[in-house]
Amino acid sequence: MSRLTQTMAMIAVLAGVLMAQVSSDGLVAFYPFTGNLLDASGNGHKLDSLPTTDQRYIPKWVSDRMGVANRADSFSGSTQGLCTRADSFPTGSSARTLSAWVKLGLLSEPRTILSWGSDTGKTECTFIAKSAGGFDYLILTNGTDSLIYKTTSLAKIQSWTHLAVSLTSTGFAKMYMGDSVLVSKQMSSWNTSAGWFGVGASFRSRSNCLNPWFGCIDAVAIYKRALSDTEISTLSDNATDQLIPTNVLVPNKVQYSVATVEPSNVLYTINGRSLKNRYVTGMLVGEKLKKMRHIQQ
């Protein structure tokens, strides 16, 4: 078997088994919580934990959904939350997607997963939950209209669950658990303002947060477009927290997502998996990948 034949055979296998990644198209902010509060999207929306003199506001790093230590944030449910300015987040009636992995405690009242805008001015975009053994209610609200899902059995306490909501530019909203659509609705009067973006709380100001989350949150992503059902499914299957790939077209016309390149070790992270194979890299290190690698360096 020739080297080219072996290479093509290897890539054909990879096309079927490598984990797909969600496109970074429209990504506004992404927080993998890898021991810090940085925005991995590259847009500079670093979260603040305030006030720093209050121990309740200091992030408590815990194991994530894959069991990796110090890769998720734990919230005590008592006057706690993370925030950043939401000036470049989706506003008005523009399209958006909110996504997060959550593990909840007992929530006797509505608690915030993600939020920005103004609850007092009824121009908010808030995703909240209420629980008594599972998710009793999941609610996406804009202050005047709400998308509500009621259940008592789908998610148990202390189980990591992927949740997402999307809103099109025409106001059609969908709520997801994993890759399943829980509920959908044509929303009315959607007019989100900017203000403060909060993870684990709603913020009226930098130091005034409401409805603090009790439990854990990981892999928060905000998009300025409504992701498709397929993209939501891929996002819920993602186990790498690598959401910002560079697409490289290889000779068999399959588009792979190459997130990192380490030329010294000829090591590639392709679709979320590290590979070191002379046949695969021999195929990928073509003119297009060389150009991409040069830009990354």
C-alpha positions, 0 to 999 in steps of 0.5 A: 500500500502506498503512503498516499493510500495509507494516508487517505485510509487513515483520514477516512477513518478519522472522519468517522471517529473524531469528535466534531467541534462547534464553529466559533462563528458568532462566539461572543464569550466562552468561559471554560473555567480552567482555573481562571475567569478568562474569556477563551473566545479572545474577545476580552470579556474577563469575568470579575469576582467581587468584592475580592475581600469577601471570601464568598466571592472567591471562585471555588474550583471543582472537577468538571463534567469529565471529572478533571480537577479544577475545571469548573466553578462552584457557587454557594448560593449566597450573594455570589456571582461573576460579572463583566460588562455586556456592552458587546453582547447581543442586544435588542431583538438580535439573535443569540444562543446561551449555553452552559453545563450546570450541576445544581443544588436545592433551589427553593426559589429561582436562581440565575444561570446566565443573565444580562440586561436590566430586570428593573427596565424589563430589558433583560435576557435571563436563563434561570432554574428552580429545583426541588430534586430536579429542574422543576422549572427552566425559564428564559425570560425577557421581563415581559415574556418567558419561555418555560419548561416544567419537569420533575424527572429529567435532571437530578441533583449533583448530575452535570447537565448541558442546557442551552437556549437560542433565539432567532432574530425573529424572536423564535426561542428554543430550550435544550437539555443535551441535544433534545429540544424541551420547548419552543415558542415565538417570543414577544417584546424582546428588547435586551439592553446591555448592562452587566453580564452575570454568570451564577447571578443577575447583576443590577450593578457591579456589586448588586447581584440577585438570585445567586446560583447554588451548585456548579457551572462550567463551559459557559458560551454566548453566541450572537446567532441562533445555533442550529439543532445540530450545532447544539447537539455537537456542543453538548457532546463536546468534552474538550472545551476547545470551541475555537477551531481553525478549519483546514480543508484536507485533500479528501474534501473533509473539513477538520477543525485544527485547534492547536499546532505544535510544530516542534513535536508535529502534534496536532489537536484535530477535532479536539483530539491530539494526534501524532501520526506521520501519515496524518500529519503528512497529509495535513502539513500542506500549503494551507496548514503551513499558512495557518501555522505561520499565522498562529506563530 
